[in-house]
Structure formats: structure tokens, C-alpha cells
Amino acid sequence: MKKSKKILISPLNWGLGHASRIVPVIRGLIELGHDVKIGGSGNSIDYLKAYFDDSMFLLINSPLIRYGKKQAIGPGFAFSFYGFIKGILRDRRALKKLCKKYNFDVVISDNRPGLYSKKILSIYITHQYNVLTRKPKSLSGRLVRFAHHKMLLRFDYCLIPDTHGALSLAGILSRAEQNNKNLFVGVLSRFAELKFISEPTDANKTDVLILFSGPEPQRSQFEQIILNKFEFTDNRVAIVRGVVNGIPVANEFSNNIQVYNNPTDIVLFQLIKTASLIICRSGYSSLMDLAACQRKAVLVPTPGQPEQEYLAKLFESKFGFVVCEQNRITELQLENVKLDDSWDYPYDIDKLKNVLDLCLK
């Protein structure tokens, strides 16, 4: 019988995507018999507290990351990024203290590069092995990728939430040599277990489901555009705001609009499976959730966010999604959207557990 390990896992507090995609990782570790603690702060930790016992959580302060008002990666983002860099050093200090107190055997970091140690097994999770900048071929773009790859060398393993080869969801972002260090774990979705339950009924089927995600202020700006668009709609619309402990939007627009802050996985799974049309950001965690649910969508990338703009184009050309720029969403005529919604993307629920077992042997 393998010895149970003491494991600290921590997601980046950047929207809810990094938190949602480690839900199956934490569940897998617990099923393998390990003692898991979850470190972090902010909305990502508030989100995870709906899944796991309060006794599992430890405070590790996280920088507040905000996008720019006009362009996601703009002047407004620079200050947040500076805080992120400072957070790398703070994370290293925090990890040393926590290791002394709890005697961790393993640390697993989802995009928090400061959480590694030479004294314990250190595992990194990222789909963006090759960081995409606004000008990827420029000197600055190449330097960013070089620095990122050097940072990854500090970790014993890099877990890539994607499939290697033709079925890749992240394209050039996750392109890495598949070896004993870089391990592809497949799709990481909070809907991993729900995918195999019976199909939901169409009793509460909606015409349009809109999913909001990502850091402020871009999330709220997109939300306001959508609310204005559907103010006098005849369609049955469900809006999922993607906020934790948020104040509900006053439902003053139409009796046909149902607003959710952060619904349970079962409710959200049913909404995604039964909606006639889905509109959402092209954030990678959202795309993995759609893959797990085998649904396609109209993608509205966050303006000025290179990763989302790339993923939107990739999913349009490779998987038949529809892309609409945010400044043109009010012009979108739903009846004219041509979306072949059949998407039988293969999902291997055991792949993640097998990789975790391999790393922790």
C-alpha cells in the first residue's frame, strides 16, 4: 500500500478558471488517499469552499489581478502584473513557513510560479506552456517564453491540461515535448463526474445561455453589454455571472431572463447541456468545460487578451465554433448563427488519476 502524502495545492486567483479546473485534481488526490490542503485567498478560494471542507484551507495571500478597461493587457494591467511578480517572492516565503508547520511532501501550483521548493516534490499546472504575448515573434515575446521555460525547470513535473497531438485544445499554447517531466493530463473540468450521469431533461431549456468569466473590469463590461442587448428579448435567456458572493443583478429587463451568480455544478451542467445557444468568453477553463459537456458556443474573446483571441480563432477553425468580437455583439442576430453543435470530444476520466499516481509514487 502506498504511503499517504501531505499535499499543498494552490490556484492562481485570476478569475475562477484556475480554481474550477483544479477541482478534479483535488478530488483525484483525495481518492488516491492523500492528505490535501488548499492554499490561497480571494474569490478562487471562496469558490473552492463550496466543494471542500473548511479544514482543508490555508491562507496564502494572492495578488489582485485586474485587466485594463479598454484592452485587457494594457496600462491598467501593468500594475496588477507588477503585483503578480512581487507575489512570486511572497509565495516562496509563505511556502517555507507552511512546510515547517505542516511538513508537506508535495506542493502543486496552478500558475503560481513562486510555489516551489527544492526540498519537496514540486508540481506545476499550466496549459500555457508557451506564453502568448501581443507580439509573440518580437524580442520581448521570445524573452517572456524563455523566462517561463526557465521557471518551469524548477519544478519536478509540469502537468498540462490538454491532450497531446491532433486532439489538442490549446494548440501552440500547450505544445511541449511529451516526456517524463511534461505530462499531458487531458481535459480538467469540474463536470468530470457529471458527464457520465443521465442526460438532463429539456423541461427548463433556454434559448440562450450566456456565461461570464475572467477578471474585472472586463467581466462586468461584457455583462452590461449583454444585459442591454437582451433588455427586451422574447428569448428565454439564462445569464451566469461567474461571481462568488456577488450581489444579484436586478431582474428588471424581462420575465424571460434568469440570472445566476454562481450556480451549482449540476445546475450549470444542465443549463449548458440543454441551452439552444451558448455565448461565452474563450477562456481555457470555459472551453474545457464545454469539451466535457460536448457543446459548442459563440465565443467572445476578452478584447486585447492574446491568449483568448488565439483560442477563439483556433476553436473556430478546428472545432467549428463561432467567433464574435465584443464591440459587435450587439449586432449579432441569433437566428443567423450557423453552429453545428455536434461535438463528440473524447474524455478520459482516468487519465488524470493515472498521471497523479505516477508523479506521487
PyMOL commands that set and color helices and strands:
alter all, ss='L'
color gray80, all
select helices_A, chain A and resi 17-21+23-31+43-48+54-56+75-102+139-152+171-174+194-196+218-229+265-274+284-293+306-319+326-331+334-336+351-359
alter helices_A, ss='H'
color red, helices_A
select strands_A, chain A and resi 6-11+35-40+57-59+106-110+121-125+157-160+182-184+208-211+237-240+257-260+277-280+298-299+322-323
alter strands_A, ss='S'
color yellow, strands_A
deselect
rebuild
show_as cartoon
